């Protein structure tokens, strides 16, 4: 019994010793996050588009210990000479720029709500502002120094306070230690996604007019009309600009009338093919003008006439007569295509077509003209190809094409032109 009592007493005493006391029962509250109530007022302290690493953040393990003035400071890793920018609009209230080690070189900028942003460890002699200067976010103020980091803090009443950055996506805009962040601290905040609607409207109008003027200069009136119409309806267009737009529309109308008159003159001179080319140009560039519909009707009438003529010459005899016209026009490919088709016809027409074809094939003059036409076409295609390659910045391929042309046609004007063009392309490389 005594042994049992002793054991019970021992167990009870052990339980009493292990039970938590009143002090131990009070759990320590977790530390409040630094940015729980922080507003994002600041931009990262380096130029837009630049990236830097966070060497030490809030409550850092080395020098940003809890309870001291640097508790909420941030060290941005850097290289000597990297640019430092103002993080927010304010007034420069203090500059220290005398320490050879860069440790105590400081710039302080006071903001409208009484907060002061502090930039420390700046490169000696790199300060770009003076005390009393008003700065905006993105203004270059100095360069980073020998300590290979920028010490940045925000003070209120000479006490460090947490800050949030607008261009940091982490919670509350608080940079995380050892992470890398890309700045959006541009002088022109439109680049950071902040849009001034009035400025945007003006820019939009400027772009429209720039495009309209460009296409007017190139005589691409259809596109010019499109941009002019948009600019005319733009809310920011003033009277001066509207007058310029009206003058441009008048010029387009005048050009359309001139083009239509040219087509009519060609028709009067019995040149329907040339008239069609001019009218097709009208269809392409002058859509929407007052004379556009008249030009369309005229083109349709020419097409109807050509269709009737085509029906008339569908007979083999008429087609054979057409050969002489094609020879005079030196359209030899069309001549041989037509003759090859006619030779398949049985009878006199087929025999005659075969005889004409053989005669043309044996004619040295015709063959010479054919070769000349063929070479001209090939030269034209090579030069077109070279222009395409230049636009695509494929200069070596372009030079190769030009050398090929010189090799194929060594003693021609095209070869001389190609040699000159090679020098131009080499300069562009």
C-alpha positions in Angstrom: 0.0 0.0 0.0 2.8 2.3 0.9 4.5 1.7 -2.4 1.2 2.4 -4.3 0.8 5.7 -2.4 4.4 6.7 -3.1 3.8 6.0 -6.9 0.6 8.1 -6.9 2.3 11.0 -5.3 5.2 10.9 -7.7 2.9 10.9 -10.7 0.8 13.8 -9.3 4.0 15.8 -8.7 5.2 15.2 -12.2 1.9 16.3 -13.6 1.9 19.5 -11.6 5.5 20.3 -12.7 4.6 19.8 -16.4 1.4 22.0 -16.3 1.9 25.5 -17.8 1.8 28.4 -15.4 -0.2 31.5 -15.9 2.7 33.3 -17.8 3.3 30.4 -20.1 -0.3 30.1 -20.9 -0.2 33.5 -22.6 0.9 32.9 -26.1 3.0 35.5 -27.8 1.0 37.3 -30.6 2.5 36.9 -34.0 4.3 39.9 -35.3 2.2 42.2 -37.4 3.2 42.3 -41.0 5.0 45.5 -41.9 2.7 46.4 -44.8 -0.7 45.6 -43.3 -1.9 49.2 -43.6 0.7 50.6 -46.0 -0.4 52.6 -49.0 1.6 52.2 -52.3 2.9 55.8 -52.6 6.4 55.2 -54.0 8.1 53.9 -57.1 11.2 51.9 -57.1 14.3 54.2 -56.8 15.8 53.4 -60.2 14.9 54.2 -63.8 12.0 52.5 -65.5 12.8 49.3 -67.2 15.9 48.7 -65.0 16.1 45.6 -62.6 17.8 45.4 -59.2 17.9 42.7 -56.5 16.8 43.2 -52.9 19.9 42.5 -50.8 18.1 43.2 -47.5 14.5 44.0 -46.8 12.3 45.0 -43.9 13.5 43.5 -40.5 16.7 42.4 -42.3 19.0 40.0 -40.5 22.2 42.2 -40.8 21.5 45.9 -40.2 17.8 46.3 -40.4 17.1 44.8 -37.0 13.7 45.2 -35.3 13.5 48.3 -33.1 16.2 50.4 -34.8 15.8 53.2 -37.3 16.6 51.0 -40.2 13.9 48.4 -39.3 11.9 49.3 -42.5 14.8 50.2 -44.8 15.6 48.3 -48.0 19.0 47.7 -49.6 18.9 47.6 -53.4 21.9 45.7 -54.9 23.8 47.7 -57.5 26.9 48.4 -59.4 28.9 51.6 -58.9 27.4 54.3 -61.1 23.9 52.9 -61.4 21.4 55.7 -61.6 19.2 56.5 -58.6 15.8 58.2 -59.2 13.4 60.0 -56.9 10.6 57.7 -55.8 8.0 60.3 -55.4 7.2 64.0 -56.0 8.8 66.2 -53.4 11.4 68.8 -52.4 15.1 68.0 -51.7 15.7 69.1 -48.1 19.2 67.7 -47.4 22.3 66.6 -49.4 25.4 65.1 -47.8 28.1 64.5 -50.5 31.6 64.6 -48.8 32.4 61.0 -47.7 35.1 59.4 -49.8 33.8 55.9 -48.8 30.3 56.9 -50.0 28.9 55.5 -46.7 27.5 58.8 -45.4 26.5 60.4 -48.7 22.8 61.0 -48.4 19.9 62.7 -50.2 16.6 63.4 -48.4 13.4 64.4 -50.2 10.4 65.6 -48.3 6.9 64.8 -49.6 3.6 66.6 -49.2 2.3 64.3 -46.4 5.5 65.0 -44.2 7.2 61.7 -45.1 10.8 61.9 -46.1 12.5 59.4 -48.5 16.2 58.8 -47.7 18.7 57.6 -50.3 22.1 56.6 -48.8 25.5 55.3 -49.8 25.5 57.5 -53.0 28.6 57.9 -55.2 30.7 60.9 -54.2 30.2 63.8 -56.7 27.3 62.1 -58.5 24.5 64.3 -57.1 22.3 65.8 -59.8 20.1 68.0 -57.7 20.5 70.8 -55.1 18.7 71.5 -51.8 15.4 73.2 -52.5 14.9 71.6 -55.9 11.4 70.2 -56.6 11.5 66.8 -58.2 9.0 64.3 -59.5 9.1 60.5 -59.5 11.6 59.3 -62.0 13.9 62.4 -61.7 17.6 61.3 -61.7 19.1 62.5 -58.4 22.5 60.6 -58.1 24.3 57.4 -58.7 25.0 54.3 -56.5 28.3 54.2 -54.7 31.1 51.9 -53.7 29.1 49.9 -51.1 27.3 48.3 -54.0 23.9 48.9 -52.7 21.4 51.8 -52.3 20.1 52.1 -48.7 16.5 53.4 -49.1 14.2 54.3 -46.3 11.1 56.4 -45.5 11.1 58.4 -42.3 8.3 60.2 -40.5 9.5 62.2 -37.5 13.0 60.7 -37.9 11.6 57.2 -37.4 11.6 54.6 -40.2 8.2 53.6 -41.4 7.1 50.9 -43.8 6.5 51.9 -47.4 4.7 50.3 -50.4 5.9 50.5 -54.0 3.5 50.9 -56.9 5.6 48.8 -59.2 6.0 45.8 -56.9 3.3 43.2 -57.3 4.0 41.5 -53.9 1.4 42.0 -51.1 1.2 45.7 -50.0 4.0 46.6 -52.5 6.6 45.3 -50.1 9.7 43.9 -51.8 10.9 40.5 -50.7 14.5 39.9 -49.8 16.7 38.4 -52.5 13.9 38.9 -55.2 14.6 41.0 -58.3 12.2 43.8 -59.3 11.8 45.7 -62.6 11.1 49.4 -62.1 8.3 51.3 -63.8 9.6 54.6 -62.5 9.5 56.5 -65.8 9.4 60.3 -65.9 6.5 59.8 -68.4 4.2 57.7 -66.3 2.2 56.6 -69.4 4.9 54.0 -69.9 4.0 52.6 -66.4 0.4 52.2 -67.5 -0.9 55.5 -66.1 -3.0 57.1 -68.7 -3.8 60.8 -69.1 -7.0 60.7 -71.2 -6.6 64.2 -72.6 -3.0 63.4 -73.5 -4.1 60.1 -75.0 -6.7 61.8 -77.1 -4.2 64.3 -78.4 -1.6 61.6 -79.1 -4.3 59.7 -81.0 -5.2 62.7 -83.1 -1.5 63.4 -83.8 -1.0 59.8 -84.9 -4.1 60.0 -87.2 -2.8 63.2 -88.9 0.7 61.8 -89.2 -0.7 58.7 -91.0 -3.0 60.8 -93.2 -0.1 63.1 -94.3 2.1 60.2 -95.0 -0.4 58.6 -97.3 -1.2 61.9 -98.9 2.5 62.3 -99.8 2.5 58.7 -101.2 -0.7 59.5 -103.2 -2.4 56.5 -101.5 -5.7 58.5 -101.2 -7.9 55.7 -100.0 -5.9 55.2 -96.9 -5.4 58.9 -96.4 -9.2 59.4 -96.5 -9.7 56.8 -93.8 -7.3 58.6 -91.4 -8.6 62.0 -92.4 -12.2 61.0 -91.7 -11.2 59.6 -88.2 -9.3 62.8 -87.4 -12.2 65.0 -88.5 -14.5 63.2 -86.1 -11.9 63.4 -83.2 -13.1 65.4 -80.2 -9.7 67.2 -79.9 -9.7 68.5 -83.5 -9.6 72.3 -83.5 -10.7 74.6 -86.3 -7.2 74.9 -87.8 -6.9 71.1 -88.1 -10.4 70.8 -89.5 -9.4 73.3 -92.2 -6.3 71.2 -93.0 -8.5 68.1 -93.2 -11.0 69.9 -95.5 -8.2 71.0 -97.8 -6.9 67.5 -98.0 -10.3 66.1 -98.9 -10.6 68.8 -101.6 -7.2 67.8 -103.0 -8.3 64.1 -103.1 -11.4 65.1 -105.0 -9.4 67.2 -107.4 -7.0 64.3 -108.1 -10.0 62.0 -108.7 -11.5 64.3 -111.2 -8.1 64.6 -113.0 -7.7 60.8 -113.1 -11.2 60.4 -114.5 -10.6 63.0 -117.2 -7.4 61.2 -118.2 -9.4 57.9 -118.6 -12.0 59.7 -120.8 -9.2 61.2 -123.0 -7.7 57.7 -123.5 -11.0 56.3 -124.5 -11.5 59.1 -126.9 -8.1 58.3 -128.4 -9.3 54.7 -128.8 -7.0 53.3 -126.1 -9.4 51.3 -124.0 -6.7 49.2 -122.4 -4.9 52.2 -121.1 -8.2 53.7 -120.0 -9.0 50.6 -118.0 -5.6 50.8 -116.2 -6.4 54.3 -115.1 -9.9 53.4 -114.0 -8.6 50.5 -112.0 -6.3 52.9 -110.3 -9.3 55.0 -109.4 -11.1 51.9 -108.0 -8.0 51.4 -105.8 -7.2 54.9 -104.5 -10.3 57.1 -104.9 -13.1 55.1 -103.3 -15.5 57.4 -101.6 -15.0 60.4 -103.8 -17.8 62.1 -105.7 -16.7 60.9 -109.1 -16.0 57.3 -108.0 -19.4 56.0 -109.1 -19.0 57.6 -112.5 -15.6 56.0 -112.9 -17.1 52.6 -111.9 -19.8 52.9 -114.5 -17.3 53.8 -117.2 -15.1 50.8 -116.3 -18.1 48.5 -116.6 -19.0 49.9 -120.0 -15.4 49.3 -121.2 -15.6 45.7 -119.9 -18.8 45.1 -121.7 -17.3 46.3 -125.0 -14.3 44.2 -124.5 -16.5 41.1 -123.9 -18.3 41.7 -127.1 -15.1 42.1 -129.0 -13.8 38.9 -127.4 -16.9 37.0 -128.6 -16.4 38.3 -132.1 -12.8 37.0 -132.3 -13.7 33.6 -130.9 -13.7 32.1 -134.4 -10.4 30.4 -135.5 -10.0 32.7 -138.5 -10.4 35.8 -136.3 -7.9 34.3 -133.8 -5.4 33.8 -136.5 -5.8 37.4 -137.5 -5.1 38.4 -133.9 -1.6 36.8 -134.2 -0.4 39.7 -136.4 -1.5 42.2 -133.8 0.3 40.4 -131.1 3.5 40.2 -133.1 3.4 43.9 -133.7 2.9 44.4 -129.9 5.9 42.0 -129.4 3.9 39.9 -127.1 5.6 36.7 -128.2 4.5 34.5 -125.3 0.9 35.2 -126.2 1.7 34.6 -129.9 3.1 31.2 -129.4 0.4 30.2 -126.9 -2.3 31.2 -129.4 -0.6 29.4 -132.3 -0.1 26.3 -130.2 -3.8 26.2 -129.6 -4.7 26.8 -133.2 -2.3 24.0 -134.5 -4.6 21.5 -132.7 -7.5 22.5 -135.0 -7.8 20.3 -138.0 -8.0 21.9 -141.4 -6.6 24.9 -143.1 -6.5 27.1 -140.0 -4.4 24.5 -138.1 -2.0 24.0 -141.0 -1.6 27.8 -141.4 -1.0 28.3 -137.7 1.6 25.5 -137.7 3.3 27.2 -140.7 3.3 30.6 -139.0 4.7 29.1 -135.8 7.5 27.3 -137.6 8.4 30.4 -139.5 8.6 32.4 -136.3 10.6 29.7 -134.6 13.2 29.8 -137.4 13.3 33.6 -137.6 16.5 34.9 -136.0 15.0 38.3 -135.5 12.0 37.0 -133.6 14.2 34.7 -131.5 16.5 37.6 -130.7 13.5 39.7 -129.6 12.2 36.9 -127.5 15.5 36.4 -125.8 15.7 40.2 -125.2 12.2 40.2 -123.7 13.1 37.2 -121.6 16.3 38.7 -120.3 14.5 42.0 -119.5 11.9 40.1 -117.6 14.5 38.2 -115.7 16.5 41.3 -114.9 13.3 43.0 -113.6 12.5 40.1 -111.4 16.1 40.0 -110.0 15.9 43.7 -109.1 12.5 43.2 -107.5 13.9 40.3 -105.4 16.9 42.4 -104.3 14.5 45.2 -103.1 12.5 42.6 -101.1 15.7 41.2 -99.5 16.9 44.7 -98.6 13.6 45.4 -96.8 14.0 42.2 -94.9 17.7 43.1 -94.0 19.0 40.1 -95.9 21.9 42.0 -97.4 24.1 39.0 -98.2 21.4 37.3 -100.2 20.7 40.6 -102.0 24.4 40.9 -103.0 24.4 37.3 -104.2 21.4 38.1 -106.5 23.1 41.1 -107.9 26.4 39.2 -108.5 24.3 36.5 -110.3 22.8 39.2 -112.5 26.3 40.6 -113.4 27.4 37.0 -114.2 24.4 36.4 -116.5 24.4 39.8 -118.2 28.0 41.1 -117.9 28.1 43.8 -120.6 24.7 45.4 -120.0 23.3 48.5 -118.3 21.7 46.2 -115.8 25.1 44.9 -114.8 26.4 48.5 -114.3 23.4 49.3 -112.2 23.9 46.1 -110.2 27.5 47.0 -109.4 26.4 50.4 -108.1 23.7 48.8 -106.1 26.1 46.3 -104.5 28.0 49.3 -103.0 24.8 50.8 -101.7 23.8 47.5 -100.1 27.3 47.0 -98.6 27.0 50.5 -97.0 23.6 49.4 -95.5 25.1 46.3 -93.9 
